Each structure stands twice: as C-alpha cells, then as structure tokens.
Amino acid sequence: MIALRLQTVFPYFWQSISNSYTQVFFSKNKVLGVILILVSLFDLNAGFSGLVAVLSANVIAYLMGLNRQKVIDGLYGFNALLAGLGLGLYYQFNLAFLVVLVFTALLSLMITVMLEGMFYKYGLPYLSLPFLLSLWIVTLSTREFTHLEISQRGIYVLNEMYLLGGLPLVKIYDWFELLQWPEAIKMYFRSLGAIFFQYHMFAGIVIAVGLLFWSRLAFLYSVAGFVAAWYFYQFTGANISELNYSFIGFNFILTSIAIGVFFVIPSFTSLLWVFVAVPVLAFLISSGGYLLGTFQLSVYSLPFNLVVILLLYVFIMRERFQDKPTLVYIQQHSPERNLYSYLVNKNRLSHLGKIHVKLPFFGRWTVTQGIDGIHTHKDVWKYAWDFEMTDEEGKTYKEKGLRLEDYYCYGKPVIASADGYITDVEAGVEDNIIGDANLSNNWGNSVVIHHAEAFFSQMSHLQKGSILVKKGQYVRKGEQIARCGNSGRSPYPHLHFQFQTAGDIGAATLNYPFAAFLKHNESSEFCAASQPQTGDVVSNNQVIDLLDLSLHFVPGQLIRFKQENAGEAKEIIWKTETDIYNNSYLICEETKAKAWFIRQPDILYFTHFEGNRDSWLYDFYLGAYQLVTGFSPGLVMKEKITTALFPNKALLTIQDFIAPFYMFLKITHSMKQVKFINDLSSSKILIESEINFLIFDKATAKRTYEMVFENNQLQHFTLIKNETKTTLVRV
C-alpha cells in the first residue's frame, strides 16, 4: 500500500530502487537488480536499512527537484544504499536508528550533488566517495549516541538464512560453504559478497550469477583482476589474510570492472591496465588501513575510488595513444554493447564533432596525385591532393591538349570547403604554358581559409585574375573563391588542395578527412570521414530535397503507417523524441522500442537500438541504418551493425567472452540507391538494403528491405524475410 502511494507521488519508483542497487556495478539491468536486493536481505537488518536509505535518498532527491532521469537511473541512491547497508550491519533497527538512517541518506545525497558538480567539469565519476564520507562521518558521530544498539545479528548467518528462505535455503548455504574449493576462489566469492556487506561465499556466488547475466566481460575481468591480486600478494609476501577477513578484497573486483570494461572499451590493453592497477590498490589498501585504523575506521572502497579516478584523469589528459585504452563516450551500461558499438562506429562516426568540410569543386574530378604522391606531396607537405577533370577515356584534355583551354578543369570554379576567413592570398602569378612550370613561385596563385583554431585549407595553382576574395573576408561553404588555373609549379592545369595548421601559403599540411564525398570508380560509393586516393573519381554529395526532407525527423513529430498483409488493419506509430543529452531517437508507441539516430547534412545514421526486436522499428533501424540525402544511380554503401543484435543468443554469449580479442559473429548492412523518377507530377526514389548475419564470415540468415520516398516522406517500407513480403504504408 505504501509502495503504491509512493508510486503515485514519485513516478518510476520501482525503477529508481532497482537502478540504485545495480549502479554499484555500473549497471541498469533489472535481473541483476532483483538479485542484489535479495542478496542484501541475507542480513535482514542490513538489507532493510539499505532499502530505507535508498527510498529516503531517492524521494528527497525527487522532492528537491533534482534531475529526474538521474534519480531514475539510481545515481542519487546507490551511495545512500551502501551507507545504509554498512550502518545496518552494526546497529539494531529502532526508532533512533531510523532517524539516523534517513539523515545519513540526506548527507550522502548532498555530498553526491556536491561531488557531481566538482567532478563533472573534468569528465570524472564520483563513484562511491559519497558513501565513504557519509559513513565515516556518521560512524564517528554515532559513537556518542547511546540510544543506538550494536547489532549481533550478522554473527548468526544461518538464522538470517532460515528467516529468509527456511530450511532449504540453509541447506543450500551449507552446501556451498562446505565445498572444497581452492582458497583463491573462496576469497573471490567472499569479496564479491562483501560489496553488499555479506561476507560469505553463498552471497558472492549469487552475485556472480547476476554479474554473469548482466555482463560476461565484467565477470571475466573481475576474476582476472582478483587472480592478479592473489598472485601479487603471494609474490610480495604481503598479508593475504586481510583479503579474507575484511571488506577490502572487493576493491580489486570493482576496479577491474571499472578500468577493464566499463569506463574504457574492453580490450587486451584495458586488461593490462587492470594488472597495472593491482599493485597500486595493494599499496593503498595497506597504507589506508594503517591511517584509518587510527580512527577505528575501515578503508572500505577508498582504494578503488582513488585508483579509478586517478587513472581516468590520466587517460583524459593524454595527447597521444588515446586508443590504449579507448575511453567510452556513449555509455550504454553494458560492456558488451559499448565494445560492439565501438567496433562498428570507430570509423563510421569518427568525423562527428569535426569541421564538416567538402570537396572544393562542383562535379566529378579525378585525384591525379594523392597523399604522399609520386612527384610531390612529400615530408611535411604530404597530406595534399591534386585534382583534375577527366573524360570517359581517362584523358584530362580534348583535342591535342596544347592549349590551356583544352584541359577540362581549366577555368572551372573552385569553392570554399567550409566557412571561414581568408588569411592569405596570392593573385599575381601568370598561368604557365602547357608543359612549363614556374619554379620560382611554387604555389602560384593561392588562397588560404581559416576554418577553426589551427585548422586551415589552401587552394593553389589558381587562374590569374579569377580570385574573387581578399584577405580578411568571410566566406561560406560552397561559395566560389576562384577558378582552376595553371600557375606556379604546374606544367598542366590542376587544383592543388590541402589542410594545414597555419594561415600562410605553403604551411605544413594536416592529416584531416573530408566529411563526405561520392567515389565513382567501378560503381558509386558514399565515403564518410575519408580521404580520396590517387586514381579515385570523386564528387560532392548533392543533397536532394526529397530525401533531405524525408529524413528530417523533428522532435515531437508523429510518423504513422498502416501495415499491409496483416490480416486486419494495424496502425504503427513512431514518435521523434530527444533525451536529456539532446540525443534524438524514434520510439514506437506500441512496443516502446527506441532507435537512436544522428542527422548530418549528407547522411542519416542510426546508432543503436533498445527494446522489442519484434517491433517494426527494429526493422526500420536495420533497413535504414544509414541513408544518404543525395542520389546517385547505383550508389552503394556497406557497413557493419553492432553484434549485440545477433539473433542467436547462445553464440552471442560465447562471443561476449572473447569479443575484446576475436570476433566470429558479424552483422553487415548494404544499401543501394536503385531508381529516381523525377517528372512534372511527382518525384519518387527507390532504395534497397540487405542485412546479413555472418558466422565466421559465412552468411547464415538475411533480411531485405525496400524503401520508397515520395511527397517528401517515406511512403512505403517493405520487409522481405523468408520469401515473405510485408509492407508499411504511410498514412
């Protein structure tokens, strides 16, 4: 009854409780939440105290108007939970203790908010520091509270088990405790149970089951870190018994999960960092024990907090080797999902946040000399391109090519690749006759544009008298700057282009990709965040209103379909929404499935999916995984989709364990632009896509999709699976 009333006053009541428990392991998994709540109740007094502390912290946070999503995610509750468990282990539950517990939760909440504000600007987590500070403060102060009674319930574990589950639970507990396992394994499970102040093997084994259910990698790395600690203690002759009788050994487990798989992308490198962290943790455990022992306080999770925060700060401050290890920037609260998304998106979305630069011309041009070229483009000037126009035979000129005007690129417009200010101009160099070169003025007529701090572009060998800009002028992306010429060290007309870090003509080049372009070799291919190579025929993606408007999803927009071949009329409704971090997603009103997307000027990317895979939104996520806003007949795009969506759960579980080291499961996406009908009455575009599920690079299943865009919207969406065709029609 009380819970129902709280649900009315405080929405998402149950979800906030579960997440407060799972946040201890950086998770939001509901099954793990139920398991952790049950484990905490193995000591009824401690478990109930933890529950009261969570309720107090979450309700107070909600009533104080703190961020609702953070309350739901358990970010304001998990430190209060740990403090409540710790106090409940030592004190009997009475009215005086209840008052202390509620105000401990309030203290923990206030410290959480303070540390959140302090650490946020550095991109660091506050972890369980609020728990430590609040528990230490309350422990020291309550020694003078004579109405608080010391608890001895934790001594009689079997009595607690009997109260919770009767004789069967007692027998299960005894069976596990009497197993003749190696001491290291026993210590691991006891340390795992100690995270929730349950210092016996049975609690640790139950938590391990929940940990395995949530994340195979978290379990694997936690074992690896603890085993490394065991051998380090053996090697150094340190007092290994301190791991066996105090709430300390879990520091190695939580640090291994945090540094190995949660805050960084799981990899062999992250595993090495787990091993590096072990000796540092051992130092802090021993020294912290001596220092805090003076005040009769336990070190608890202090070593874990210090090591993780210090290491993350070092990782953030790196100027090189940012992939050893790679930090997680889009947190999905699953190490496997983080890893699979990273493997797919590390190249696919690598240009996000960078300056959106396009090719500096209209139409199709050929790269006649690329990066680190044969003739020039060497040393600090190697990141550059020479562009020319060619005909169907690959020739750069018509007739005999003896005149400048014979060359297809000569006199063609050169445009700004991005917005910026003109920082340098050279306009007085004569164009060379064919076959000659001006060695005294290497760059010829040139323009340099300043796009952002330490980011410039340079266009050279421009036609004399064609430059339309002057120093200090602001230009827009796509605005004509000059015309292609043959000035400077240029025996034949061509456009030299480079990115550089300084605003002077001829500055050292910068390795930087174009945001997007089309490559027209044997077939058309869309390239994002790429650099064209010698011999490539390239052009800019020309945005078409039909696709641009169809793929423009506005927050609050409802997208309605009716399903054909359904036997009866069925309406499908999707809605565009944004989360608290301004990430956009589509949500299915019926299934509540969500598909997150990123819209760029040239392309729509779907990034990840959550929810019911029987939803039509799941198929739209797969079929429309990436769609270009321009059209080129036969244009093909190929990409990989996160392995987390692989349908065979048994194989996916095996893959999870070895994913940082080897991938044998893959999902591939292929999109092809088929037809563009453009007449006076209407325009229509047909796009096809195919999804293949691969095991050891052999396709085992596939889905095919057809999308018809008309009237500035997606008009038809068709799924072809097992030779059965089903279609959604826009209403």
ABEGO torsion letter per residue (X at the ends): XAAAAAAAABBGAAAAAAAAAAAAAGBABAAAAAAAAAAAAABAAAAAAAAAAAAAAAAAAAAAGBBAAAAAAGAAAAAAAAAAAAAAAABBBBAAAAAAAAAAAAAAAAAAAAAAAAAAAAGBBAEAAAAAAAAAAAAAAAAABAABBBBAAAABAAAAAAAAAEAAAAAAAAAAAABBBBAAAAAAAAAAAAAAGBBBAAAAAAAAAAAAAABAAAAAAAAAAAAAAAAAAAAAGBBAAAAAABBAAAAAAAAAAAAAAAABBBBAAAAAAAAAAAAAAAAAAAAAAAAAAAAGBBAEAAAAAAAAAAAAAAAAABABGAAOBBBBABBAGBAAAAAAAAAAAAAAAAABGBBBBBBABBEBBBBABBBGBAABGBEAAABBBBBBBBBAAGBABBEAGABAAABAABGBBBBBABBEBBABBBAABBBBBBGBBBAABAAEBBBBBBABBGBBBBBBGBBBGABABBBGBBBBBGBBABBBBABEBBABBBBBBBBBABABBGBBBBBBBBABBBBBBABBBBBBGBBBBBGBBBBBBBBBAAAAAAABBBBGBBBBBBBBGAGBBBBBBBBBBBBAAGBBBBBBAAAGBBBBBBBBAABBBBABBBEBAABAAAAAAAAAABBBABBBBGBBBBBBBBAAABABAAAAAAAAAAAAABBABBBBBBBBBABBBBBAABBBBBBBBBBBBBBGGBBABBBBBBBBBBGGBBABBBBBBGGBBBBBBBX
